[in-house]
Amino acid sequence: MKERKKMKVLMINKFLYPNGGSETYIFKLGDHLKSQGHEVEYFGMEHQGRCVGNRVNAYTSDMDFHGGSKLAKLTYPLKTIYSSEARIQLRKVLDDFQPDVCHLNNFNYQLTPSVILEIVKWRKQTGRTCKIVFTAHDYQLVCPNHMMNNPNTHHNCDKCLGGKYTNCIKGKCIHGSTVKSAIGMMEAYFWKLKGAYKYIDTMICCSEFMKSKMDSNPLFAKKTVAMHNFIDKVHWKEVTKKDYVLYFGRFSEEKGIGTLIKVCKELPDVNFIFAGTGPLEDSINGIGNIKNVGFQKGEALEKLIREAQFSIYPSEWYENCPFSVMESQMYGTPVLGADIGGIPELIRVGETGELFESGNAEDLRSKIRRLWDDKELCEKYSMNCKDISVDTIGEYYEKIMKMYQ
């Protein structure tokens, strides 16, 4: 077998400390690349929690949109559209590291697409070949608020698809603010005119659903590839299931918590455990058949998932590839998931779980009732979870190396 060329990969992401799914992705992928003999460096914002970096210690300055001085707040609108600082600092890393691949992740607002222009300029001036790969963790390239969900109405929205970004300001789609929405609209139009995204070689979408939304832009449709996220290998354990249904995740409107709470009240004989935190926490407390155990992780969360009859993922926004759905099934617990976004791609309906119409309380209630009353069916679904096939980091690595090379 031909030996694979060792590569230099520059991971570009605005946050270089644990902050969410994007960071978990770049750290785990970066570590695996290094374990295979490749060199990996990181570029993004400086921050007191930064845990990865580059040899020349070049980063953009920390931008705190919720704090900072009055002067800083005045300059932020311009900096979120175009960043000279990001180009200058990135160039230092490019000149020193000389990557074979620049792997973009979350870069809007703090880094801006300016970084793409600097990579292209560096390639031209040095004559080096350097692939530009982008992993889409949200809808940032087709929707100014990144979620395709209006925060004021909580309704899903695709009005900006196809480049009609004036809808962002009409709907006050960024934090319910006309000013912030105007800035988001201007940013989207500015980079559409600049054409920076045409330089991206491959766009990785973590679901077929996300790919379909990205493909609404004819330029992107030629570049997109659907690849579900990787997950750590989980060893099967025989456990005694306990009498409860589990929800684990964020307690917020878009996650469908409001609908789920309503249904819980209508099923007083069904025991629910909620594990998480979020803005709707107060509406959970005080309901007799809901036990709120707060945010859980590690072994405590694993035990909760393994021992549940089934878990519920009631989201009401266009989820991409929710880790919770994969994790639940990997631990042997079937999932009752909302039929929205990328969720249906992760559940083998009638084998490892079921779907209900997103936001439909009546459908959710009847599906919970059926599963709760049929322990044999839940046990069958649970055993079927043994055969769940999700990419490990090793399998994902093999796929991504073909894009890098």
C-alpha positions in Angstrom: 0.0 0.0 0.0 1.3 3.4 -1.0 2.4 5.4 2.1 0.3 8.5 2.6 2.0 11.9 2.3 2.5 13.7 5.7 0.7 17.0 5.5 0.6 20.4 7.3 -2.9 21.3 8.3 -3.9 24.7 9.6 -7.2 24.6 11.5 -9.0 28.0 11.4 -11.7 28.6 14.0 -12.7 31.8 15.9 -12.6 30.1 19.3 -9.5 28.2 20.3 -10.9 27.0 23.6 -13.7 24.6 24.5 -16.9 26.5 23.6 -19.1 24.1 21.6 -19.4 21.5 18.9 -17.1 23.2 16.5 -14.3 23.3 19.0 -14.8 19.6 20.0 -14.5 18.8 16.3 -11.3 20.7 15.5 -9.5 19.5 18.7 -10.4 15.8 18.1 -9.7 15.9 14.4 -6.5 17.8 15.0 -5.3 15.3 17.6 -6.0 12.4 15.3 -4.2 14.0 12.4 -1.2 14.4 14.7 -1.4 10.8 15.8 -1.1 9.8 12.1 2.1 11.9 11.7 0.7 15.1 10.2 1.5 18.5 11.5 -1.4 20.6 12.8 -1.5 24.3 13.9 -4.4 26.5 14.8 -5.4 30.1 14.1 -8.2 32.1 15.7 -8.8 34.6 18.5 -6.6 35.1 21.5 -8.3 34.3 24.8 -7.4 33.5 28.3 -8.8 30.0 27.9 -6.9 29.3 24.6 -5.6 25.7 24.6 -4.2 25.3 21.1 -2.2 27.6 18.8 0.7 28.2 16.4 4.5 28.6 16.6 4.5 32.3 15.9 1.8 33.1 18.5 -0.2 35.1 16.0 -3.9 35.5 16.8 -6.6 38.2 16.4 -7.5 40.2 19.5 -10.3 38.9 21.7 -13.7 40.4 20.7 -16.3 40.5 23.4 -19.6 41.6 21.9 -21.3 41.7 25.3 -18.6 43.7 27.1 -15.7 45.8 26.1 -15.2 49.6 26.0 -17.6 52.1 24.3 -14.9 52.7 21.6 -14.5 49.0 21.0 -18.3 48.6 20.6 -18.3 51.4 18.0 -15.7 49.7 15.9 -17.1 46.2 16.1 -19.7 46.6 13.3 -17.0 47.2 10.8 -14.7 44.5 12.2 -17.4 41.9 12.0 -17.6 42.4 8.2 -14.0 42.7 7.3 -10.9 42.2 9.4 -7.5 43.6 8.4 -6.1 42.3 11.7 -7.1 38.7 10.9 -5.4 39.0 7.5 -2.2 40.4 9.0 -2.0 37.8 11.8 -2.9 34.9 9.5 -0.2 35.8 7.1 2.4 35.4 9.8 1.2 31.8 10.4 1.0 31.1 6.6 4.6 32.3 6.0 5.9 30.3 9.0 3.9 27.1 8.8 3.3 26.9 5.0 0.3 24.6 5.2 -0.9 22.1 2.6 -4.5 22.6 3.8 -6.3 25.4 5.5 -9.4 23.9 7.2 -12.0 26.5 7.9 -14.6 26.1 10.6 -16.6 28.9 12.4 -15.0 32.1 11.1 -17.7 34.7 10.7 -17.9 37.9 12.8 -14.6 37.5 14.8 -12.3 36.4 11.9 -14.5 37.2 8.9 -14.1 35.7 5.3 -11.2 38.1 5.0 -9.0 35.1 5.9 -10.0 33.3 2.7 -8.7 36.3 0.7 -5.4 36.2 2.6 -4.9 32.5 1.9 -5.5 33.1 -1.8 -3.1 36.1 -1.9 -0.4 34.0 -0.1 -0.8 31.2 -2.6 -0.4 33.5 -5.5 2.6 35.3 -4.1 4.4 32.1 -3.0 3.3 29.7 -5.7 2.3 27.2 -3.1 -0.7 24.9 -3.5 -2.9 24.9 -0.4 -6.4 23.3 -0.4 -9.2 25.3 1.3 -11.6 23.0 3.1 -14.6 24.2 5.0 -16.8 22.3 7.6 -20.2 23.9 8.0 -21.3 23.7 11.6 -24.3 25.9 11.0 -26.0 27.8 8.1 -23.7 30.8 8.2 -23.0 30.9 4.5 -26.7 31.0 3.5 -28.3 32.7 6.5 -27.1 35.8 8.3 -28.2 34.6 11.7 -26.7 31.2 11.1 -29.8 29.2 12.4 -32.5 29.7 9.7 -34.8 30.4 12.7 -36.3 33.7 13.6 -35.5 34.4 17.3 -38.6 36.6 17.7 -41.2 34.3 16.3 -39.2 31.0 16.9 -40.4 29.9 13.4 -38.0 28.3 10.9 -37.3 30.5 7.9 -35.6 30.1 4.6 -36.4 33.6 3.2 -32.7 34.5 2.8 -31.8 31.4 0.7 -30.7 32.3 -2.7 -29.1 35.6 -1.5 -32.2 37.6 -0.5 -30.6 38.9 2.7 -32.9 42.0 3.1 -35.2 39.5 4.9 -32.7 39.5 7.8 -33.4 43.1 8.6 -37.2 42.8 7.9 -37.4 40.0 10.5 -34.9 41.5 13.0 -33.3 38.1 12.8 -30.1 38.8 14.8 -30.8 39.2 18.5 -34.1 40.9 17.7 -32.1 44.1 16.8 -32.6 46.2 13.7 -29.0 47.5 13.9 -27.4 44.1 14.4 -29.6 42.6 11.7 -28.6 45.4 9.3 -24.9 44.6 10.0 -25.6 40.9 9.3 -27.4 41.8 6.1 -24.5 44.0 5.0 -21.9 41.3 5.8 -23.8 38.8 3.7 -24.1 41.1 0.7 -20.5 42.3 1.0 -19.1 38.8 0.8 -21.5 37.8 -1.9 -20.1 40.6 -4.0 -16.5 39.9 -3.1 -17.0 36.3 -4.1 -14.6 34.9 -1.5 -16.5 31.6 -1.1 -15.6 30.6 -4.7 -12.1 29.8 -3.5 -13.3 27.1 -1.1 -12.5 23.7 -2.7 -14.7 21.5 -0.6 -17.6 22.3 1.8 -18.4 19.5 4.3 -22.0 19.4 5.5 -22.8 17.3 8.5 -26.2 16.2 7.1 -27.9 15.7 3.8 -30.5 18.2 5.0 -27.8 20.9 5.5 -26.3 20.0 2.1 -29.8 20.7 0.5 -29.9 24.2 2.1 -26.3 25.0 1.1 -27.0 23.8 -2.4 -29.6 26.6 -2.8 -26.5 28.6 -3.8 -25.5 27.3 -7.2 -21.8 28.1 -6.4 -21.9 25.9 -3.3 -23.8 23.0 -5.0 -20.6 22.1 -6.9 -18.5 21.9 -3.8 -20.7 20.3 -1.0 -20.2 16.9 0.4 -22.5 15.4 3.1 -20.6 13.6 6.0 -22.2 12.9 9.4 -20.0 13.9 12.4 -17.7 11.2 13.9 -18.3 9.8 17.4 -16.1 8.0 19.9 -16.3 4.2 19.9 -18.7 3.1 22.6 -18.6 -0.4 24.1 -21.9 -2.2 24.5 -23.0 -2.9 28.0 -25.9 -5.0 29.2 -27.9 -2.8 31.7 -31.2 -3.0 33.5 -33.4 -0.3 32.1 -35.3 1.9 34.6 -38.7 3.4 34.4 -38.0 6.9 33.0 -37.9 8.7 29.7 -34.8 11.0 29.2 -34.3 14.4 27.7 -30.7 15.7 27.8 -29.7 18.9 26.2 -30.4 22.6 26.3 -33.6 23.9 27.9 -34.6 26.4 25.2 -37.4 27.2 22.9 -35.9 26.0 19.7 -35.1 22.6 21.3 -38.9 22.0 21.6 -38.8 22.1 25.4 -42.1 24.1 25.6 -44.0 21.4 23.6 -42.3 18.6 25.6 -43.3 20.2 29.0 -46.9 20.5 27.8 -47.0 16.8 26.9 -45.3 15.8 30.2 -48.1 17.5 32.1 -50.7 15.5 30.1 -48.9 12.1 30.9 -48.7 12.2 34.7 -48.0 8.5 35.0 -44.9 8.7 32.8 -41.6 9.5 34.6 -39.3 12.0 32.9 -35.8 13.0 33.7 -34.4 16.2 32.2 -30.6 16.7 32.2 -29.4 20.1 31.1 -29.6 23.8 31.6 -30.9 26.8 29.8 -33.3 29.8 29.8 -36.5 27.7 30.2 -35.3 25.9 33.4 -37.9 27.7 35.6 -40.8 26.3 33.6 -39.5 22.7 34.2 -39.2 22.9 38.0 -42.3 22.1 40.0 -43.8 19.6 37.6 -44.5 16.4 39.5 -43.4 13.8 36.9 -40.3 15.7 35.8 -37.1 15.3 37.7 -34.6 18.0 36.7 -31.0 16.7 37.5 -29.3 19.7 35.9 -26.3 19.6 33.5 -24.6 16.2 33.5 -21.5 14.9 31.7 -19.1 12.0 31.6 -20.0 8.8 33.5 -23.1 10.3 35.2 -24.6 11.3 31.8 -23.7 7.9 30.3 -25.5 6.1 33.1 -28.6 8.3 32.7 -28.7 7.5 28.9 -28.0 3.8 29.2 -30.7 3.2 31.9 -33.5 5.2 30.2 -36.4 3.4 28.4 -35.9 5.8 25.5 -34.7 9.4 25.0 -36.6 12.2 23.4 -35.1 14.8 21.0 -38.0 17.2 20.4 -36.2 19.9 18.4 -38.2 22.6 16.5 -35.4 24.1 14.5 -33.3 22.7 11.6 -30.9 20.6 13.6 -27.9 19.4 11.6 -26.3 16.3 13.1 -27.2 16.3 16.8 -24.6 14.4 18.8 -27.2 13.5 21.4 -29.2 11.4 19.0 -26.2 9.4 17.9 -24.9 9.1 21.5 -28.2 7.8 22.8 -28.4 5.0 20.3 -24.7 4.1 20.7 -25.4 3.6 24.4 -28.3 1.3 23.6 -31.2 3.7 24.2 -33.8 4.2 21.4 -34.7 7.8 20.4 -38.0 9.4 19.7 -36.9 12.3 17.5 -38.6 15.2 15.8 -38.9 14.8 12.1 -36.9 17.9 11.3 -33.5 18.9 9.9 -30.9 16.2 9.9 -32.5 14.2 12.8 -34.3 11.6 10.6 -31.0 10.7 8.9 -29.7 9.4 12.3 -32.7 7.2 13.3 -33.6 3.9 11.7 -37.4 4.3 12.1 -39.1 1.2 13.4 -35.7 -0.3 14.4 -33.7 2.0 16.7 -36.4 4.6 17.3 -39.3 6.6 15.9 -40.1 10.1 14.6 -42.9 12.5 15.4 -44.0 15.7 13.7 -41.9 18.5 15.1 -43.9 20.9 17.3 -47.0 18.6 17.2 -47.9 18.0 20.9 -50.6 15.4 20.1 -48.3 13.3 17.9 -45.5 13.5 20.5 -47.9 12.5 23.3 -49.3 9.5 21.4 -45.8 8.3 20.5 -44.5 8.6 24.1 -47.6 6.7 25.3 -47.1 3.9 22.8 -43.4 3.4 23.6 -43.9 3.8 27.4 -46.7 1.1 27.4 -44.8 -1.3 25.2 -41.6 -2.3 27.1 -41.0 -5.2 24.7 -40.9 -2.8 21.7 -38.4 -0.6 23.5 -36.3 -3.6 24.4 -36.3 -4.6 20.7 -35.3 -1.1 19.6 -32.6 -1.1 22.3 -31.1 -4.4 21.0 -31.1 -3.1 17.4 -28.9 -0.2 18.6 -26.1 -2.7 18.8 -25.9 -2.6 15.0 -25.8 1.2 14.7 -23.0 2.3 12.4 -21.6 5.8 12.9 -18.2 6.9 11.7 -15.4 6.7 14.2 -12.7 9.4 14.1 -10.5 6.9 12.2 -13.2 6.3 9.5 -13.9 10.0 9.3 -10.1 10.7 8.9 -9.9 8.3 5.9 -12.6 10.3 4.1 -11.3 13.7 4.9 -7.7 12.8 3.8 -9.1 12.3 0.3 -10.4 15.9 0.4 -7.1 17.2 1.8 -5.1 15.5 -1.0 
